[in-house]
Amino acid sequence: MRRPIIAGNWKMNNTRTDAKALITALVPLVADAEPEVVVCVPFTAVETVAAAAKGTNIAVGAQNVAWADKGAFTGEISAAMLKDVGAEYVIIGHSERRQYFGETDATVNLRAVQAIKNGLKPIICVGETLDEREDGETERVVSSQVRGAFEGIAEGMLANVVIAYEPVWAIGTGKTATAEQAQETVAYIRKVFASLYGAALAQKTRVQYGGSMNPANAAELMSKPDVDGGLIGGASLRAEEFAKVVNYKGAAI
Ligand code: PEP
Protein backbone atom coordinates (compact mmCIF):
# COMPACT_ATOMS: atom_id res chain seq x y z
CA MET A 1 0.00 0.00 0.00
CA ARG A 2 3.02 2.31 0.26
CA ARG A 3 4.42 3.11 -3.16
CA PRO A 4 8.22 2.80 -3.06
CA ILE A 5 10.13 6.02 -3.58
CA ILE A 6 13.68 6.06 -4.91
CA ALA A 7 15.37 9.45 -4.60
CA GLY A 8 18.79 10.47 -5.86
CA ASN A 9 20.83 12.92 -3.83
CA TRP A 10 23.30 14.52 -6.21
CA LYS A 11 24.94 16.42 -3.32
CA MET A 12 27.34 19.15 -4.56
CA ASN A 13 27.81 17.67 -8.01
CA ASN A 14 26.91 18.74 -11.53
CA THR A 15 26.92 22.10 -13.21
CA ARG A 16 23.80 22.88 -15.20
CA THR A 17 25.38 21.36 -18.31
CA ASP A 18 26.28 18.15 -16.47
CA ALA A 19 22.87 18.10 -14.80
CA LYS A 20 21.05 18.39 -18.09
CA ALA A 21 23.08 15.54 -19.59
CA LEU A 22 22.42 13.31 -16.56
CA ILE A 23 18.67 13.92 -16.40
CA THR A 24 18.34 13.54 -20.17
CA ALA A 25 20.09 10.17 -20.01
CA LEU A 26 17.98 9.10 -17.02
CA VAL A 27 14.52 9.91 -18.40
CA PRO A 28 14.16 6.98 -20.83
CA LEU A 29 15.83 4.51 -18.47
CA VAL A 30 13.22 4.95 -15.74
CA ALA A 31 10.18 5.78 -17.86
CA ASP A 32 8.40 2.53 -16.92
CA ALA A 33 9.48 2.45 -13.29
CA GLU A 34 7.06 1.27 -10.65
CA PRO A 35 8.52 3.36 -7.82
CA GLU A 36 8.17 7.09 -7.57
CA VAL A 37 11.44 8.59 -8.87
CA VAL A 38 12.96 11.79 -7.46
CA VAL A 39 16.27 13.56 -8.05
CA CYS A 40 17.42 16.07 -5.43
CA VAL A 41 19.88 18.36 -7.15
CA PRO A 42 21.96 21.43 -6.29
CA PHE A 43 19.98 24.67 -6.06
CA THR A 44 21.61 26.00 -9.21
CA ALA A 45 20.45 23.01 -11.26
CA VAL A 46 16.83 22.75 -10.03
CA GLU A 47 15.35 24.86 -12.80
CA THR A 48 17.36 23.14 -15.54
CA VAL A 49 16.54 19.65 -14.28
CA ALA A 50 12.87 20.47 -13.66
CA ALA A 51 12.56 21.77 -17.23
CA ALA A 52 14.21 18.66 -18.66
CA ALA A 53 12.06 16.37 -16.49
CA LYS A 54 8.78 18.14 -17.22
CA GLY A 55 6.15 15.70 -18.43
CA THR A 56 8.15 12.68 -17.27
CA ASN A 57 7.73 10.48 -14.19
CA ILE A 58 10.74 12.10 -12.46
CA ALA A 59 10.11 14.63 -9.71
CA VAL A 60 12.76 17.17 -8.78
CA GLY A 61 13.87 18.19 -5.32
CA ALA A 62 16.42 20.38 -3.57
CA GLN A 63 18.76 19.47 -0.71
CA ASN A 64 17.82 22.10 1.88
CA VAL A 65 15.31 24.87 2.51
CA ALA A 66 15.35 27.97 4.71
CA TRP A 67 13.10 28.09 7.77
CA ALA A 68 11.97 31.66 7.10
CA ASP A 69 9.85 33.04 4.28
CA LYS A 70 12.34 35.72 3.26
CA GLY A 71 14.69 38.35 4.61
CA ALA A 72 18.16 38.67 6.10
CA PHE A 73 19.32 35.05 5.85
CA THR A 74 22.42 35.29 3.68
CA GLY A 75 23.11 32.11 1.77
CA GLU A 76 19.72 30.54 2.37
CA ILE A 77 17.09 29.61 -0.23
CA SER A 78 13.40 29.90 0.61
CA ALA A 79 10.62 27.43 -0.04
CA ALA A 80 8.94 29.93 -2.39
CA MET A 81 12.18 30.22 -4.39
CA LEU A 82 12.41 26.44 -4.67
CA LYS A 83 8.84 26.11 -5.82
CA ASP A 84 9.42 28.93 -8.28
CA VAL A 85 12.13 26.91 -10.05
CA GLY A 86 10.17 23.65 -10.05
CA ALA A 87 11.13 21.78 -6.89
CA GLU A 88 8.57 19.39 -5.48
CA TYR A 89 10.68 17.64 -2.83
CA VAL A 90 13.38 18.79 -0.43
CA ILE A 91 15.88 16.82 1.63
CA ILE A 92 16.07 18.10 5.21
CA GLY A 93 18.58 17.19 7.91
CA HIS A 94 20.97 15.12 5.79
CA SER A 95 23.83 13.91 7.97
CA GLU A 96 26.32 15.99 5.96
CA ARG A 97 24.32 19.09 6.92
CA ARG A 98 24.26 17.96 10.55
CA GLN A 99 27.98 17.13 10.52
CA TYR A 100 29.45 20.08 8.59
CA PHE A 101 26.87 22.88 8.83
CA GLY A 102 25.53 22.73 12.35
CA GLU A 103 22.11 21.38 11.50
CA THR A 104 20.29 20.20 14.63
CA ASP A 105 16.99 18.51 15.35
CA ALA A 106 15.60 21.98 16.12
CA THR A 107 16.64 23.46 12.76
CA VAL A 108 15.45 20.31 10.98
CA ASN A 109 12.08 20.85 12.63
CA LEU A 110 11.92 24.52 11.57
CA ARG A 111 12.85 23.65 7.99
CA ALA A 112 10.34 20.79 7.88
CA VAL A 113 7.52 23.07 9.04
CA GLN A 114 8.46 25.63 6.42
CA ALA A 115 8.61 23.04 3.64
CA ILE A 116 5.23 21.58 4.56
CA LYS A 117 3.54 24.97 4.95
CA ASN A 118 4.69 25.85 1.44
CA GLY A 119 3.65 22.60 -0.20
CA LEU A 120 7.14 21.12 -0.59
CA LYS A 121 7.43 17.41 0.22
CA PRO A 122 10.19 16.91 2.81
CA ILE A 123 12.51 13.92 2.93
CA ILE A 124 13.63 14.06 6.56
CA CYS A 125 16.90 12.25 7.28
CA VAL A 126 17.80 10.54 10.54
CA GLY A 127 20.53 8.07 11.44
CA GLU A 128 23.16 7.09 13.94
CA THR A 129 26.95 7.31 13.76
CA LEU A 130 29.18 4.25 13.95
CA ASP A 131 30.08 4.98 17.59
CA GLU A 132 26.43 5.28 18.47
CA ARG A 133 25.61 1.96 16.79
CA GLU A 134 28.53 0.22 18.50
CA ASP A 135 27.40 1.65 21.84
CA GLY A 136 23.91 0.24 21.32
CA GLU A 137 22.48 3.74 20.98
CA THR A 138 20.84 3.42 17.55
CA GLU A 139 17.24 3.37 18.78
CA ARG A 140 17.74 6.18 21.28
CA VAL A 141 19.36 8.37 18.61
CA VAL A 142 16.84 7.82 15.83
CA SER A 143 13.95 8.11 18.26
CA SER A 144 15.14 11.50 19.50
CA GLN A 145 15.84 12.68 15.93
CA VAL A 146 12.35 11.67 14.78
CA ARG A 147 10.70 13.27 17.83
CA GLY A 148 12.77 16.42 17.33
CA ALA A 149 12.05 16.67 13.61
CA PHE A 150 8.29 16.41 14.10
CA GLU A 151 8.00 18.48 17.29
CA GLY A 152 4.78 20.50 17.19
CA ILE A 153 3.84 19.37 13.66
CA ALA A 154 0.16 18.48 13.49
CA GLU A 155 -0.95 15.16 12.05
CA GLY A 156 -2.89 16.87 9.27
CA MET A 157 0.36 18.32 7.85
CA LEU A 158 2.10 15.00 7.29
CA ALA A 159 0.45 13.56 4.18
CA ASN A 160 3.51 14.08 1.97
CA VAL A 161 6.31 13.52 4.43
CA VAL A 162 9.01 10.92 3.71
CA ILE A 163 11.54 9.80 6.32
CA ALA A 164 14.97 8.53 5.29
CA TYR A 165 16.87 6.25 7.66
CA GLU A 166 20.51 6.88 6.83
CA PRO A 167 23.07 5.34 9.14
CA VAL A 168 25.94 7.83 8.99
CA TRP A 169 28.53 5.04 8.84
CA ALA A 170 26.98 3.77 5.60
CA ILE A 171 26.85 7.07 3.72
CA GLY A 172 29.45 7.36 1.00
CA THR A 173 31.51 4.62 2.59
CA GLY A 174 30.56 1.66 0.42
CA LYS A 175 29.53 -0.02 3.68
CA THR A 176 25.83 -0.83 3.43
CA ALA A 177 23.65 -1.77 6.37
CA THR A 178 22.50 -5.34 5.99
CA ALA A 179 18.92 -5.69 4.87
CA GLU A 180 18.13 -6.98 8.37
CA GLN A 181 19.73 -3.93 10.02
CA ALA A 182 17.85 -1.62 7.66
CA GLN A 183 14.54 -3.38 8.29
CA GLU A 184 15.04 -3.40 12.05
CA THR A 185 15.73 0.31 12.34
CA VAL A 186 13.21 1.41 9.71
CA ALA A 187 10.54 -0.61 11.54
CA TYR A 188 11.62 1.01 14.78
CA ILE A 189 11.32 4.48 13.20
CA ARG A 190 7.81 3.60 12.06
CA LYS A 191 7.02 2.54 15.63
CA VAL A 192 8.24 5.87 17.00
CA PHE A 193 6.23 7.70 14.35
CA ALA A 194 3.18 5.60 15.31
CA SER A 195 3.64 6.58 18.95
CA LEU A 196 3.43 10.22 17.86
CA TYR A 197 0.69 10.04 15.25
CA GLY A 198 -1.00 6.65 15.49
CA ALA A 199 -0.65 3.41 13.60
CA ALA A 200 -2.78 4.39 10.62
CA LEU A 201 -0.61 7.35 9.59
CA ALA A 202 2.56 5.39 10.35
CA GLN A 203 1.39 2.63 8.02
CA LYS A 204 0.90 5.19 5.24
CA THR A 205 4.17 7.06 5.73
CA ARG A 206 7.12 6.01 3.62
CA VAL A 207 10.47 5.36 5.25
CA GLN A 208 13.46 4.99 2.95
CA TYR A 209 16.84 3.45 3.62
CA GLY A 210 19.95 5.35 2.51
CA GLY A 211 23.65 4.48 2.71
CA SER A 212 25.68 3.01 -0.15
CA MET A 213 22.59 1.59 -1.82
CA ASN A 214 23.45 0.41 -5.33
CA PRO A 215 22.27 -1.95 -8.08
CA ALA A 216 23.81 -4.94 -6.29
CA ASN A 217 22.03 -4.50 -2.96
CA ALA A 218 18.84 -2.58 -3.83
CA ALA A 219 16.59 -5.59 -4.43
CA GLU A 220 17.50 -7.20 -1.13
CA LEU A 221 17.06 -3.99 0.85
CA MET A 222 13.77 -3.28 -0.90
CA SER A 223 12.51 -6.81 -0.19
CA LYS A 224 12.14 -5.90 3.48
CA PRO A 225 8.58 -5.08 4.46
CA ASP A 226 9.22 -1.72 6.13
CA VAL A 227 11.80 -0.40 3.65
CA ASP A 228 9.81 1.79 1.28
CA GLY A 229 12.55 3.13 -0.91
CA GLY A 230 16.05 4.46 -1.03
CA LEU A 231 17.93 7.72 -0.82
CA ILE A 232 20.86 7.24 -3.15
CA GLY A 233 24.01 9.36 -3.20
CA GLY A 234 26.96 8.08 -5.23
CA ALA A 235 24.97 5.69 -7.39
CA SER A 236 22.59 8.48 -8.45
CA LEU A 237 25.36 10.28 -10.33
CA ARG A 238 25.43 7.75 -13.17
CA ALA A 239 22.18 7.34 -15.10
CA GLU A 240 22.53 3.59 -15.78
CA GLU A 241 23.43 2.81 -12.18
CA PHE A 242 20.61 4.90 -10.70
CA ALA A 243 18.15 3.41 -13.20
CA LYS A 244 19.15 -0.08 -12.06
CA VAL A 245 18.36 0.88 -8.48
CA VAL A 246 15.02 2.38 -9.54
CA ASN A 247 14.25 -0.76 -11.55
CA TYR A 248 15.36 -3.04 -8.70
CA LYS A 249 12.39 -5.34 -9.24
CA GLY A 250 13.51 -8.25 -11.30
CA ALA A 251 17.10 -8.04 -10.05
CA ALA A 252 18.30 -11.17 -8.26
CA ILE A 253 18.37 -11.09 -4.49
C1 PEP B 1 23.17 10.05 0.72
O1 PEP B 1 23.84 11.00 0.33
O2 PEP B 1 22.07 10.26 1.23
C2 PEP B 1 23.69 8.70 0.54
C3 PEP B 1 23.00 7.69 0.97
O3 PEP B 1 24.91 8.60 -0.10
P1 PEP B 1 25.57 7.23 -0.65
O4 PEP B 1 24.48 6.50 -1.41
O5 PEP B 1 26.69 7.68 -1.54
O6 PEP B 1 26.02 6.45 0.54
Residues whose N, C-alpha, C, O or C-beta is under 5 A from the ligand:
A	BS01	PEP	N9 A170 I171 G172 T173 G210 G211 S212 M213 L231 I232 G233 G234 A235
